[in-house]
Amino acid sequence: MFYVLSAAVAGAGLIVLVLALVRMAGAAKGFGRAAGDVRSDVESRLGMLRARAAAIGVAVRDLRTRHVRTGSGSPSEPVGSALNE
């Protein structure tokens, strides 16, 4: 008679376990989606930062070559760049 009660408790435990796993899978899926969105945003911002750093490097190189060519203490005109606006 105790084996019937044990089987019922084990069955109820399995049902609760399955329901908990299904809920956890949904939460994990949402977390994975959010992590992907954050990763994409960070990569996008990092790409923009790298592009800005490259633009600054080009502007500095242009200023140096212009300074060397003209031989004056200051550049003759400002560098035409979106960073100056």
C-alpha positions in Angstrom: 0.0 0.0 0.0 2.9 2.4 0.7 4.3 1.8 -2.8 1.1 3.4 -4.3 1.6 6.5 -2.0 5.3 6.6 -3.0 4.5 6.4 -6.7 1.9 9.2 -6.3 4.4 11.5 -4.5 7.1 10.6 -7.1 4.7 11.4 -9.9 3.7 14.7 -8.4 7.3 15.6 -7.8 8.1 14.8 -11.5 5.2 17.1 -12.6 6.4 19.9 -10.4 10.0 19.4 -11.7 8.9 19.5 -15.4 6.8 22.7 -14.8 9.8 24.3 -13.1 12.1 23.4 -15.9 9.7 24.7 -18.5 9.5 28.1 -16.7 13.3 28.2 -16.3 13.7 27.5 -20.0 11.5 30.4 -20.9 13.5 32.7 -18.5 16.8 31.5 -20.0 15.5 32.1 -23.5 14.6 35.7 -22.6 17.9 36.2 -20.8 19.7 35.0 -23.9 17.8 37.3 -26.1 18.5 40.3 -23.8 22.2 39.3 -23.7 22.3 39.2 -27.5 20.7 42.7 -27.7 23.3 44.1 -25.2 26.2 42.5 -27.1 25.0 43.9 -30.4 24.6 47.4 -28.9 28.1 47.3 -27.3 29.7 46.1 -30.6 27.9 48.9 -32.4 29.1 51.5 -30.0 32.6 50.1 -30.0 32.7 50.3 -33.8 31.7 53.9 -33.7 34.4 54.6 -31.1 37.0 53.0 -33.3 35.8 55.0 -36.3 36.1 58.2 -34.3 39.6 57.3 -33.1 40.6 56.6 -36.7 39.2 60.0 -37.8 41.1 61.7 -35.1 44.3 59.9 -36.1 43.8 61.0 -39.7 43.2 64.6 -38.7 46.3 64.7 -36.5 48.4 63.1 -39.3 47.0 65.8 -41.7 47.9 68.5 -39.3 51.4 67.2 -38.9 52.0 66.9 -42.6 50.5 70.3 -43.3 52.7 71.8 -40.6 55.8 70.2 -42.0 55.0 71.3 -45.6 54.3 74.9 -44.7 57.0 75.3 -42.1 55.0 77.7 -40.1 54.2 77.5 -36.4 50.5 76.9 -37.0 48.5 75.3 -39.7 47.2 77.7 -42.4 43.6 76.6 -42.2 41.6 74.2 -40.0 41.1 70.6 -41.0 37.8 70.1 -42.8 36.3 67.4 -40.6 32.9 66.6 -39.0 34.7 66.7 -35.7 35.3 70.4 -36.0 31.6 71.3 -36.4 
